[in-house]
Amino acid sequence: MSSKTVEKKSEDIIEAEIISEPISLKKIIIPFSEFGKSQHYIYLGFEKIPFRERHPIYQKILKNEFADVINQCK
């Protein structure tokens, strides 16, 4: 029997076990430490960002939210 045949049979056994057993959410392991390795910038709230440098959508939402107050101050 060749090693490929043995590997194929072991893969079939593993697949059969996976399919036959119900999935238990208690046994699932999520490596949260791997999620923290992202290089994306996340705004933490401590930085001082002038309003004119904020994202245009944020500016529109904020202006819309306080439109009445802005109009009263003019």
C-alpha positions in Angstrom: 0.0 0.0 0.0 1.5 3.4 -1.0 1.7 6.4 1.4 -0.8 8.2 -0.8 -3.4 5.5 -0.2 -2.8 5.6 3.5 -3.1 9.4 3.5 -6.3 9.3 1.5 -7.9 6.7 3.8 -7.0 8.7 6.9 -8.4 11.9 5.3 -11.6 9.9 4.6 -11.8 8.8 8.2 -11.3 12.3 9.5 -14.0 13.7 7.1 -16.4 11.0 8.2 -15.9 11.8 11.9 -16.4 15.5 11.2 -19.6 14.9 9.3 -21.0 12.3 11.7 -20.5 14.4 14.9 -22.7 17.4 15.6 -20.9 20.6 16.0 -20.6 21.8 19.6 -20.1 25.5 20.1 -18.6 24.8 23.5 -15.6 23.1 21.8 -14.9 25.8 19.2 -11.7 27.7 19.9 -11.3 31.2 18.6 -7.8 32.6 18.7 -8.5 36.2 19.7 -4.8 37.0 19.9 -4.6 36.5 16.2 -7.2 39.3 15.6 -5.1 41.8 17.4 -2.2 41.5 14.9 -4.0 43.7 12.3 -2.1 46.8 11.2 -5.3 48.8 10.6 -5.6 52.1 12.5 -8.4 52.3 15.0 -9.4 55.7 16.4 -9.2 55.4 20.2 -10.9 58.7 21.0 -7.9 60.4 22.5 -6.6 62.2 19.4 -7.6 65.8 18.7 -9.0 65.9 15.1 -10.2 69.3 13.8 -13.7 69.2 12.4 -12.5 70.2 8.9 -10.1 67.2 8.8 -12.8 64.7 9.7 -14.4 62.4 7.1 -17.0 64.2 4.9 -19.7 61.7 5.9 -19.1 62.4 9.6 -19.3 66.1 8.9 -22.6 65.8 7.1 -24.1 63.6 9.9 -23.0 66.0 12.6 -24.2 69.1 10.8 -27.6 67.4 10.1 -27.9 66.3 13.7 -27.4 69.8 15.0 -28.9 71.8 12.1 -31.5 73.5 14.4 -28.8 74.7 16.8 -26.6 75.9 14.0 -29.4 77.9 12.4 -30.3 79.5 15.8 -26.7 80.7 16.3 -26.5 82.4 12.9 
